[in-house]
Amino acid sequence: MATTRVLRLWMQVSLDGFVAGPGGEFDWPTYEKELHTFAVEQAGDVGAMLYGRKVYEGMAAYWPDPTRYPGATELDLRYSEIWKRVPKYVFSTTLDEASWNTTVVAEDLVEVVRELKAAPGGDLVLFGGAEIAATFVRERLIDEYWLFVHPIVLGGGTPLFPALDERLPMELVESRIFDSAVTHLRYRAT
């Protein structure tokens, strides 16, 4: 019997449930060494990374060579090597091409994701952004929700979850606190 790869949503979220501030800002996550180390360790086993266009463009601007920026750490360099190696899929109707081992998906998102889940290899991780994550949530494509709750109330912005026609029950699988600040909640869709 064939097994399918798990698709995880990896998302930073405020205490009040937002993934971006009122002006779209993403300057609020607390990303210290313990959480950064965990992210690098988890990335090593990823079969593919999935993105919306905006997040992909931000990642592609930084991760190919973090030494171009002040303060790049050894963890940044380790993640950079993983990021360049791992296959990436960017879901966009406006992006024509992408580099760094990346495939642009403009059509048939649901079918492409189902094919990726059925293919052999490591698990899939959706890093967002909010628009593509909302589509994945609505289509019930996400198997696990890896939420990293940061100690800040934004008071508004882009919510983590879109409006849904029916409830989305979940089971808490794991929780952990990083750097005495960020709570990781791992939920499985049931």
C-alpha positions in Angstrom: 0.0 0.0 0.0 1.4 3.4 -1.0 1.8 6.1 1.5 1.3 9.8 0.8 3.6 12.6 1.8 2.3 14.8 4.6 1.7 18.5 3.7 2.6 20.8 6.6 1.7 24.5 6.8 4.5 26.3 8.6 3.2 29.6 9.7 4.2 32.4 12.1 1.2 33.9 13.8 0.5 36.6 16.4 -1.4 35.9 19.6 -4.5 37.4 18.1 -4.3 35.1 15.0 -2.7 37.3 12.3 0.1 36.3 9.9 0.7 39.9 8.8 0.1 43.3 10.4 -2.5 45.9 9.3 -0.2 47.2 6.6 1.1 43.8 5.5 4.1 44.1 7.7 6.0 41.0 8.9 8.6 42.7 11.2 7.2 41.2 14.4 8.2 37.5 14.6 10.6 36.7 17.4 13.1 34.3 15.7 15.9 33.5 18.1 18.6 30.8 18.1 16.5 27.9 19.4 13.7 28.4 16.9 16.1 29.1 14.1 18.0 25.8 14.9 14.7 23.9 14.9 13.8 25.4 11.5 17.2 24.3 10.0 16.9 20.8 11.5 13.4 20.4 10.1 14.3 21.7 6.7 16.9 19.0 6.2 14.3 16.3 5.7 11.8 18.3 3.6 10.9 16.8 0.2 9.7 20.1 -1.3 9.0 23.7 -0.2 5.8 25.3 -1.4 5.2 29.1 -1.6 2.9 31.8 -2.9 4.6 34.4 -5.1 5.3 37.1 -2.6 6.9 34.9 0.0 8.9 33.0 -2.7 10.3 36.3 -4.0 11.4 37.3 -0.5 13.0 33.9 0.1 14.7 34.0 -3.3 16.1 37.5 -2.6 17.8 36.3 0.7 18.5 32.6 0.9 20.8 32.0 -2.2 23.5 34.1 -0.5 22.8 35.4 3.1 26.4 36.6 3.4 25.4 39.6 1.3 23.5 40.9 4.4 25.0 42.0 7.7 24.5 39.6 10.6 24.3 36.4 8.6 24.8 33.5 11.0 26.1 29.9 10.6 22.5 28.8 10.8 21.7 31.1 7.9 24.4 29.5 5.9 23.2 26.0 6.7 19.6 26.9 5.8 20.8 28.5 2.6 22.5 25.3 1.4 19.3 23.3 2.2 17.1 25.9 0.6 19.1 25.9 -2.7 19.0 22.1 -2.8 15.4 21.3 -2.0 12.8 21.4 -4.9 10.5 24.4 -4.6 7.1 25.1 -6.1 5.7 28.6 -6.3 2.0 29.0 -7.0 1.4 32.1 -9.1 -0.5 33.3 -12.1 1.8 36.3 -12.5 5.3 34.8 -12.2 6.6 33.4 -15.5 9.8 31.7 -14.3 11.8 31.2 -11.1 15.3 30.0 -10.4 16.9 28.0 -7.6 15.4 24.6 -8.3 11.9 26.1 -8.5 8.8 25.1 -10.5 6.1 27.7 -11.2 2.6 26.4 -11.0 0.0 28.6 -12.6 -2.9 26.2 -13.1 -4.5 23.1 -11.5 -3.2 23.8 -8.0 -5.2 21.1 -6.4 -4.2 18.5 -8.9 -0.5 19.4 -8.7 -0.6 19.3 -4.9 -2.3 15.9 -5.0 0.4 14.6 -7.4 3.2 16.0 -5.2 1.6 14.3 -2.1 1.4 10.9 -4.0 5.0 11.1 -5.2 7.9 9.5 -3.2 10.1 11.6 -1.0 10.1 13.7 2.1 7.2 15.7 3.4 6.0 18.9 1.8 6.0 22.2 3.6 3.9 25.2 2.7 5.5 28.4 3.9 2.7 30.7 2.5 1.8 33.5 2.3 -1.6 34.0 3.5 -3.4 34.0 0.2 -2.1 30.6 -1.0 -2.4 29.2 2.6 -6.1 30.2 2.5 -6.6 28.3 -0.8 -4.9 25.2 0.7 -7.0 25.4 3.8 -10.3 25.8 1.8 -9.3 22.8 -0.4 -8.4 20.7 2.6 -4.9 20.0 1.3 -3.1 20.5 4.6 -2.5 17.5 6.8 -0.6 19.3 9.6 -0.6 22.8 10.9 2.8 23.9 12.3 1.9 27.2 14.0 4.5 29.4 15.7 2.7 31.8 18.0 4.6 34.9 18.8 4.2 37.1 21.9 2.6 40.0 20.2 -0.9 41.3 19.6 -1.1 43.1 16.2 -4.7 44.3 16.6 -5.5 43.6 13.0 -4.1 42.5 9.7 -4.2 39.3 7.7 -5.9 36.5 9.6 -4.3 33.0 9.6 -7.5 31.3 8.6 -10.0 32.3 5.9 -13.7 32.2 6.4 -14.9 28.6 5.9 -18.3 27.1 5.2 -17.8 24.4 7.8 -15.6 23.8 10.8 -12.1 22.3 10.5 -11.5 19.9 13.4 -8.0 19.4 14.5 -6.0 17.3 17.0 -3.1 18.7 19.0 -0.1 16.5 18.3 2.7 18.4 19.9 3.5 21.7 21.6 6.8 23.3 22.5 8.2 26.6 23.7 11.2 28.1 21.9 13.5 30.7 23.4 11.1 31.3 26.2 9.0 33.3 23.8 7.5 31.4 20.8 5.0 28.6 21.3 4.9 25.9 18.6 1.6 24.2 18.2 1.4 21.2 15.8 -2.1 20.2 14.8 -3.2 17.4 12.6 -6.4 17.9 10.6 -8.9 15.2 11.5 
